[in-house]
Amino acid sequence: RAGIVIKNPEQKAADHKLQGKMFVLTGELASLSRDEAKEKIRSLGGDISESVSKKTSYVVIGKNPGSKYDKAKELGVKILSEQEFIKLLEK
C-alpha cells in the first residue's frame, strides 16, 4: 500500500525487458483491457504515465486515440499500434 515493491533477485533479466521504459495508453484497445495492458507492462519492468512527455518511451494507440496521440507526434515519441505493442510484449 505504501508503494514499496520487493523484487526477487532471482528473476531473469528477460522478465524486465521493459525496464526503464515509460508507456502511455490512449484509445480503446481491442484485445486487452487497459488494466490488463498496464499489468503486463509493469510485470515486464515498464512504467505507466497518464500524460505524454519527452520522458515517454512509447505511446500505445487503440481505436479513437485522443490528444495524447497528437502530443506524441508533436514530441517525436515512438507510437505503437495495439498489434505492435502485443508483439513487443511477446518478444
N, C-alpha and C positions, 0 to 999 in steps of 0.2 A: 504494500500500500504506500510505502514511503518512496517508491521509485527505485529501490535498490534491486539490482539484478545480480544474482550469483551465477557465474558461468562455470561450467565443467571444464577444467583444463585438459581433459582427455578428449574433448570433441575434436573432430578432424577439421583441418583448415578449410576443406570444401564446405563445411557446414556454415562458414562465414564468408561465402563468396561475394556477398553484397556489403561487406564491412566497409564503412566509410562512405557509402552511397546514400544520397538523400532522394527520396521519391515523393512526388506529388501526384495524386489521382484526380482525374476530372472526367466528367461524363458518366454515363451508365455502362458498367461492364456487363457483358452478356453471360460469361461463363463462371464468374466469381462474384460473390457479394463484396462490397467494399471492405467489410470486416475480414473476410477470408483473404483478400489481397493484402491487407495490412499485416495480417498474421504471418503470411508466407514471407513477406519482405523482412519482418522482424526476426523470424526464425532463421533466416539466412544472414543475419547480421546488419541488415539495412535499417534506415530510419525513415520516418514518415513526417512530412510537413504539410500544413494546410495551405501554405502560400508559396508561390514561385519566387525564387531569388537567385542571385549569382551562385549561391551555395547548393542549389538544386542540381542533382546529377541527371535525373530523368523525370519527365512528365509522362504519365501513362494516360492515354486518352481513350475514352469509350464513346458511346453514341451521345451526340449533342454536347460536346465539350464546351465549357464556358470561357470566361475571361482568362482563366489560368492557361489555357492553350495559347491565347493571343500573347500573354505575358511571356510564356516560354519561347515563342517565336521571336519576340522582341529582344529577349536576352540571349538568344542563341543556345538555349538549353536543349539537350537531346530529347526528342519526342518519340515515344514508343506507342505503337498501336497495341491493342489488347493481345493480339497474336504474337507480336514481338516480345511483349512482356512475359507471356507464358513460356516462350522459348528460352528467354533469359533465365527464368526460374528453373527450367529443366536441365540446363547445361551442367 
